[in-house]
Amino acid sequence: MDTAGRVLIVAGVAIAIAGMVVLVAGRLGLGRLPGDISIEHGNVRLFFPVVTSIVLSLVLTVVLNIAVRLWR
């Protein structure tokens, strides 16, 4: 039970950090970049964050490459 408790605590902290990152990213305008597709038709709203996904992919690629090079 000790290990399961630690795993749940780490998972909770990771979810809380992810939530904070999403809140900050929303305030910075991430998610509503030019090129993101938003379709509204009646009561249906579809949102495809194409450009946001590309930007996040590039940033994470650079950060992870730097981290791997520093780790060696």
CORWO-V180453 format. One record per residue. RES is the residue in one small letter. PSI is psi in degrees with one decimal (* if undefined). Layout:
BEGIN
((RES & PSI) (RES & PSI))
END
This chain:
BEGIN
((m & -27.5) (d & -43.6) (t & -41.6) (a & -38.7) (g & -43.0) (r & -40.1) (v & -42.7) (l & -38.2) (i & -45.6) (v & -41.8) (a & -40.1) (g & -42.7) (v & -40.9) (a & -40.2) (i & -39.7) (a & -42.5) (i & -42.2) (a & -39.1) (g & -41.5) (m & -39.6) (v & -41.3) (v & -41.3) (l & -44.9) (v & -41.4) (a & -37.6) (g & -37.7) (r & -25.5) (l & -4.7) (g & 0.6) (l & 130.7) (g & -13.0) (r & 40.9) (l & 155.0) (p & 131.5) (g & -17.6) (d & 136.4) (i & 125.4) (s & 121.1) (i & 125.2) (e & 126.9) (h & 102.6) (g & -123.0) (n & 5.0) (v & 132.2) (r & 124.0) (l & 137.6) (f & 123.6) (f & 101.5) (p & 70.6) (v & -54.4) (v & -38.1) (t & -41.0) (s & -40.3) (i & -44.6) (v & -46.0) (l & -38.7) (s & -44.7) (l & -45.1) (v & -46.6) (l & -35.6) (t & -46.0) (v & -46.7) (v & -45.4) (l & -36.7) (n & -41.6) (i & -43.4) (a & -41.2) (v & -40.4) (r & -35.5) (l & -27.9) (w & -31.2) (r & *))
END
